Amino acid sequence: MQGYLTTKEAAAKWHISQRRVLVFCQNNRIPELNRIGNMWLIPSETPKPNDNRHLRYVDKRSVAKPFLKWAGGKTQLLSDIDKRISKLNSFEKYAEPFVGGGAVLFHVLTNYPIKQAYISDINEDLINTYIIVKTQVDKLIKELIKVQNEFLRRNESQRKTYYYQKRELFNKLTTKQQAQKIEKAALFIFLNHTCFNGLYRVNRKGEFNVPMGAYKNPLICDEDNLKKVSKLLQKVEIVCADYKKSMGFIDNKTMVYFDPPYRPLTQTSSFTSYTAEEFDDDAQIELAHYVEKVNSKHAKVLLSNSDPHNVNPKDSFFDKLYRAFKIERVLASRMINCKQTSRGKINELLIANF
């Protein structure tokens, strides 16, 4: 007669947490599972289900983290995002067509056995920086250390002058020559770590125009983390392109995460413009059509955006746009906002086809 294990007993047998066993049960990952009341009963001879994650084996000291501050960065939502990704039985490829600061990218590359990855963005300077971190990290670090030393040894007034000189140089440099690509990547990181609130904003001419922030001793060159990031990026295809170019990479073995510019909750909340073009409602609708095409390729899709219900409970823009998908509302903090009094907990949307 077949015996049964409780979730606690199964956790001990499989050397995983009881919480993880509960996830397996709730997602029907265990064959011939029985339930009495609130108690799950697992056949004693059942092997541990394949777990796509390998988080238990990751040395936290070796984990790469985003090397840029980024408005709307997803570090604070990683647990909610991972809760959904971990439900997947398997995926071999990962695509992120709006890479930004890359918090989800680095989490997935670190914690899941991905064979190939693809990231893109239309921000040429951002993509140039990713490519230089991947291919020329030692030269980049050398340039960053130089800039860091020059900046930190100055007094407050001198730092301000230095900052605006470097901002002007950054806007003049091109990425046509290799030497200028490295210098521009170094300036991109320098400005990101010393500008106001770590924002990236450009004017209609495409010029970076964020003023200097107030930091006593900013860490401009995190050498150890940059080397970790560079190592992770070796398996990543990095492309400066519109999100639609990702279709050639995506197949039924791909997990795709879309993190587009968020729809502004109010007219005054759209402080950050990543490029000279705006991502308006028409652009959001066009993206939704593209997501439907990705869905038709049987890829796994996860998308995040702002929740209009925060300011207008009757605004169902995304609920209607993604009515064929699963929509969940999760709490997030506004980490970057021009008004400190406006920072707090709000809902964001996680939209998925799984």
C-alpha positions as CSV (number, residue, x, y, z in Angstrom):
1,M,0.0,0.0,0.0
2,Q,1.4,3.4,-1.0
3,G,2.3,5.7,1.9
4,Y,2.0,9.5,2.0
5,L,4.2,12.3,3.2
6,T,3.2,15.7,4.6
7,T,4.7,18.8,3.0
8,K,7.1,19.1,5.9
9,E,8.3,15.5,5.5
10,A,8.6,15.9,1.7
11,A,10.6,19.1,2.3
12,A,13.0,17.2,4.5
13,K,13.3,14.3,2.0
14,W,13.9,16.6,-1.0
15,H,16.2,19.0,0.9
16,I,14.1,22.1,0.0
17,S,11.9,24.4,2.0
18,Q,8.4,23.5,3.0
19,R,7.2,26.7,1.3
20,R,8.7,25.4,-2.0
21,V,6.8,22.1,-1.6
22,L,3.6,24.1,-1.1
23,V,4.3,25.9,-4.4
24,F,4.6,22.5,-6.1
25,C,1.3,21.4,-4.6
26,Q,-0.6,24.6,-5.5
27,N,0.7,24.5,-9.1
28,N,-0.2,20.8,-9.6
29,R,3.4,19.8,-10.1
30,I,3.1,16.6,-8.1
31,P,1.3,13.5,-9.6
32,E,-1.3,11.6,-7.6
33,L,-1.5,14.4,-5.1
34,N,-4.2,14.1,-2.4
35,R,-5.7,16.7,-0.1
36,I,-7.6,16.3,3.2
37,G,-8.9,19.6,4.4
38,N,-6.0,22.0,4.4
39,M,-3.4,19.2,4.4
40,W,-1.6,18.0,1.3
41,L,-0.6,14.3,1.1
42,I,2.2,13.5,-1.3
43,P,2.9,9.9,-2.4
44,S,6.0,8.7,-0.6
45,E,7.8,7.4,-3.7
46,T,7.3,10.7,-5.7
47,P,10.6,12.2,-6.8
48,K,11.1,15.9,-6.4
49,P,9.7,17.8,-9.3
50,N,12.2,19.5,-11.6
51,D,12.8,23.0,-10.3
52,N,14.0,25.4,-12.9
53,R,15.5,27.6,-10.2
54,H,18.9,27.0,-8.7
55,L,18.8,29.8,-6.1
56,R,19.8,27.5,-3.2
57,Y,23.2,27.0,-4.8
58,V,24.0,30.6,-5.4
59,D,26.7,32.2,-3.3
60,K,25.2,35.6,-2.4
61,R,28.7,37.1,-2.5
62,S,28.9,36.3,-6.2
63,V,25.6,37.8,-7.2
64,A,25.7,40.6,-9.7
65,K,23.4,43.5,-9.2
66,P,22.4,46.4,-11.5
67,F,25.3,48.7,-12.1
68,L,23.0,51.6,-12.9
69,K,20.3,53.4,-11.0
70,W,17.1,53.4,-13.1
71,A,13.7,55.1,-12.7
72,G,11.2,52.3,-12.4
73,G,13.9,49.7,-11.7
74,K,12.4,46.3,-10.6
75,T,14.7,45.4,-7.6
76,Q,11.8,46.0,-5.2
77,L,9.5,43.8,-7.3
78,L,11.9,40.9,-7.8
79,S,10.2,38.6,-5.2
80,D,6.8,39.2,-6.9
81,I,8.3,38.6,-10.3
82,D,10.2,35.5,-9.3
83,K,7.1,34.1,-7.6
84,R,5.5,34.0,-11.1
85,I,8.6,33.0,-13.1
86,S,9.3,30.1,-10.7
87,K,5.9,28.6,-11.7
88,L,7.2,27.7,-15.1
89,N,8.2,24.1,-15.7
90,S,11.2,25.2,-17.9
91,F,12.5,27.8,-20.3
92,E,15.9,27.8,-22.0
93,K,16.0,31.4,-23.3
94,Y,15.3,34.8,-21.9
95,A,14.4,38.1,-23.6
96,E,14.0,41.6,-22.2
97,P,13.3,44.1,-25.0
98,F,13.2,47.1,-22.6
99,V,16.2,46.3,-20.5
100,G,16.7,49.5,-18.5
101,G,18.7,48.9,-15.3
102,G,18.5,45.1,-15.8
103,A,17.4,44.0,-12.3
104,V,15.2,41.2,-13.6
105,L,17.9,40.3,-16.2
106,F,20.6,39.7,-13.6
107,H,18.2,37.9,-11.3
108,V,17.2,35.5,-14.1
109,L,20.8,34.9,-15.3
110,T,21.9,34.2,-11.7
111,N,19.1,32.0,-10.6
112,Y,17.9,30.1,-13.7
113,P,19.9,27.8,-16.1
114,I,19.5,30.0,-19.2
115,K,21.3,29.0,-22.3
116,Q,20.7,32.2,-24.3
117,A,19.5,35.7,-23.5
118,Y,18.6,38.7,-25.6
119,I,18.3,42.3,-24.4
120,S,17.5,45.5,-26.3
121,D,16.6,49.1,-25.9
122,I,16.3,52.1,-28.2
123,N,18.5,54.1,-25.9
124,E,21.9,54.0,-27.8
125,D,24.0,55.2,-24.8
126,L,22.5,52.6,-22.5
127,I,23.1,49.8,-25.0
128,N,26.6,51.1,-25.7
129,T,27.3,50.9,-21.9
130,Y,26.0,47.3,-21.7
131,I,28.2,46.3,-24.6
132,I,31.3,47.9,-23.2
133,V,30.7,46.3,-19.8
134,K,30.5,42.9,-21.6
135,T,33.5,43.3,-24.0
136,Q,35.8,45.9,-22.5
137,V,35.2,45.9,-18.7
138,D,38.9,46.3,-17.7
139,K,39.4,49.4,-19.9
140,L,36.0,50.7,-18.6
141,I,37.1,50.2,-15.0
142,K,40.4,52.0,-15.6
143,E,38.5,55.0,-17.1
144,L,35.9,55.0,-14.3
145,I,38.6,55.0,-11.6
146,K,40.2,58.0,-13.2
147,V,36.9,59.9,-13.3
148,Q,36.0,58.9,-9.8
149,N,39.4,60.1,-8.4
150,E,39.1,63.4,-10.2
151,F,35.6,64.0,-9.0
152,L,36.0,63.0,-5.3
153,R,39.1,65.0,-4.7
154,R,37.3,68.3,-5.5
155,N,35.2,70.4,-3.2
156,E,31.5,71.0,-3.7
157,S,31.8,73.9,-6.0
158,Q,34.5,72.3,-8.1
159,R,32.5,69.1,-8.3
160,K,29.6,71.0,-9.8
161,T,31.8,72.5,-12.4
162,Y,33.3,69.1,-13.2
163,Y,29.9,67.5,-13.4
164,Y,28.6,69.9,-16.0
165,Q,31.8,69.8,-18.0
166,K,31.5,66.0,-18.2
167,R,27.8,66.3,-19.0
168,E,28.6,68.6,-21.9
169,L,31.4,66.2,-23.1
170,F,29.0,63.2,-22.9
171,N,26.5,65.0,-25.1
172,K,29.2,65.7,-27.7
173,L,30.8,62.3,-27.9
174,T,29.7,59.8,-30.5
175,T,30.0,56.0,-30.3
176,K,31.5,55.5,-33.7
177,Q,35.1,55.0,-32.5
178,Q,36.1,52.4,-29.9
179,A,37.9,54.8,-27.7
180,Q,34.9,57.1,-27.6
181,K,32.6,54.2,-26.9
182,I,34.6,53.4,-23.8
183,E,34.8,57.0,-22.7
184,K,31.1,57.6,-23.2
185,A,30.2,54.4,-21.3
186,A,32.3,55.6,-18.4
187,L,30.6,59.1,-18.5
188,F,27.2,57.4,-18.7
189,I,27.9,55.5,-15.4
190,F,29.5,58.6,-13.8
191,L,26.5,60.8,-14.6
192,N,24.1,58.1,-13.5
193,H,25.7,57.9,-10.1
194,T,26.1,61.7,-9.6
195,C,23.0,63.2,-11.2
196,F,19.8,64.1,-9.4
197,N,18.1,61.0,-8.1
198,G,19.9,58.8,-10.7
199,L,17.5,59.8,-13.4
200,Y,18.1,59.5,-17.1
201,R,16.3,62.2,-19.0
202,V,16.9,63.8,-22.3
203,N,15.5,66.9,-24.1
204,R,13.9,66.9,-27.5
205,K,17.4,67.1,-29.1
206,G,18.3,63.9,-27.4
207,E,20.7,65.6,-25.0
208,F,21.1,64.4,-21.4
209,N,19.9,67.3,-19.2
210,V,19.6,66.0,-15.6
211,P,21.2,68.4,-13.1
212,M,23.8,67.3,-10.5
213,G,22.6,65.5,-7.4
214,A,23.7,65.9,-3.8
215,Y,26.0,63.0,-2.9
216,K,28.9,63.3,-0.5
217,N,30.9,60.2,-1.6
218,P,29.1,58.5,-4.5
219,L,30.5,55.1,-5.6
220,I,31.2,55.7,-9.2
221,C,33.3,52.6,-9.9
222,D,32.1,49.4,-8.3
223,E,34.9,47.3,-9.8
224,D,33.9,44.0,-8.3
225,N,30.2,44.2,-9.4
226,L,31.2,45.4,-12.9
227,K,33.3,42.2,-13.4
228,K,30.5,40.0,-12.1
229,V,28.0,41.7,-14.5
230,S,30.5,41.3,-17.4
231,K,30.8,37.6,-16.8
232,L,27.0,37.2,-16.8
233,L,26.6,39.2,-20.0
234,Q,28.8,36.8,-22.0
235,K,25.8,34.7,-22.9
236,V,23.6,37.7,-23.7
237,E,23.0,39.2,-27.2
238,I,22.8,43.0,-26.7
239,V,21.0,45.0,-29.4
240,C,20.2,48.7,-29.9
241,A,16.7,48.4,-31.4
242,D,13.0,48.8,-31.1
243,Y,11.3,46.0,-29.1
244,K,9.8,44.5,-32.2
245,K,13.3,43.3,-33.3
246,S,13.2,40.7,-30.5
247,M,10.7,38.5,-32.5
248,G,13.5,36.7,-34.3
249,F,15.0,35.5,-31.0
250,I,11.7,34.4,-29.4
251,D,10.4,30.9,-29.6
252,N,8.3,28.5,-27.5
253,K,11.3,28.0,-25.2
254,T,11.6,31.6,-24.3
255,M,10.5,33.6,-21.3
256,V,10.0,37.3,-22.3
257,Y,9.8,40.1,-19.8
258,F,8.4,43.5,-21.0
259,D,9.1,46.5,-18.9
260,P,8.1,49.5,-21.1
261,P,8.0,53.1,-20.1
262,Y,5.1,53.2,-17.7
263,R,1.9,55.0,-18.5
264,P,2.0,58.2,-16.4
265,L,-0.5,58.2,-13.5
266,T,-0.9,62.0,-13.8
267,Q,0.2,64.7,-16.2
268,T,2.9,65.8,-13.9
269,S,4.3,62.3,-13.1
270,S,6.0,61.9,-16.4
271,F,9.3,63.4,-15.2
272,T,11.6,61.0,-17.0
273,S,12.0,60.8,-20.7
274,Y,14.4,58.1,-21.8
275,T,14.5,59.2,-25.4
276,A,13.3,62.2,-27.3
277,E,10.1,60.3,-28.3
278,E,7.2,59.8,-25.9
279,F,5.7,56.4,-25.2
280,D,2.0,57.4,-25.3
281,D,-1.2,55.4,-25.2
282,D,-1.0,54.6,-28.9
283,A,2.5,53.2,-28.2
284,Q,1.1,51.1,-25.3
285,I,-1.7,49.7,-27.6
286,E,0.9,48.9,-30.3
287,L,3.0,47.1,-27.7
288,A,-0.1,45.1,-26.6
289,H,-0.6,43.9,-30.2
290,Y,3.1,42.8,-30.3
291,V,2.6,40.9,-27.0
292,E,-0.3,39.0,-28.5
293,K,2.0,38.0,-31.4
294,V,4.6,36.8,-28.9
295,N,1.9,34.9,-27.1
296,S,0.9,33.2,-30.4
297,K,4.5,31.8,-30.6
298,H,3.8,30.0,-27.3
299,A,6.5,31.9,-25.5
300,K,6.0,32.8,-21.8
301,V,5.2,36.4,-21.3
302,L,5.4,38.7,-18.3
303,L,4.8,42.4,-18.5
304,S,4.7,45.2,-15.9
305,N,3.2,48.7,-16.0
306,S,1.5,51.3,-13.8
307,D,-2.0,50.8,-12.4
308,P,-4.4,53.5,-13.4
309,H,-6.6,52.6,-10.5
310,N,-4.2,54.4,-8.2
311,V,-5.7,57.7,-9.3
312,N,-8.9,56.7,-11.1
313,P,-10.7,53.4,-10.2
314,K,-12.7,53.7,-13.4
315,D,-9.7,53.8,-15.7
316,S,-9.5,50.3,-17.0
317,F,-7.0,51.0,-19.8
318,F,-4.8,48.0,-19.2
319,D,-7.6,45.7,-17.9
320,K,-9.2,46.0,-21.3
321,L,-6.0,46.0,-23.3
322,Y,-4.8,42.8,-21.7
323,R,-8.1,41.1,-20.9
324,A,-6.9,37.8,-22.4
325,F,-4.1,37.7,-19.9
326,K,-3.8,37.2,-16.2
327,I,-3.5,40.6,-14.4
328,E,-2.3,41.0,-10.9
329,R,-1.8,44.1,-8.8
330,V,1.2,44.2,-6.5
331,L,2.5,46.9,-4.1
332,A,5.6,48.9,-5.0
333,S,7.3,51.9,-3.7
334,R,8.1,54.9,-5.8
335,M,11.8,54.9,-5.4
336,I,12.5,57.9,-7.7
337,N,10.2,60.9,-7.7
338,C,11.0,64.6,-7.9
339,K,8.8,65.3,-4.8
340,Q,9.8,63.4,-1.7
341,T,6.2,63.7,-0.4
342,S,5.0,61.7,-3.4
343,R,7.1,58.7,-2.5
344,G,5.1,55.8,-1.1
345,K,3.3,52.5,-1.7
346,I,1.2,52.2,-4.9
347,N,-0.1,49.3,-7.0
348,E,1.7,48.2,-10.2
349,L,0.5,45.7,-12.7
350,L,2.0,42.3,-13.5
351,I,0.5,40.9,-16.6
352,A,1.2,37.3,-17.7
353,N,0.1,34.5,-20.0
354,F,0.9,31.8,-17.4
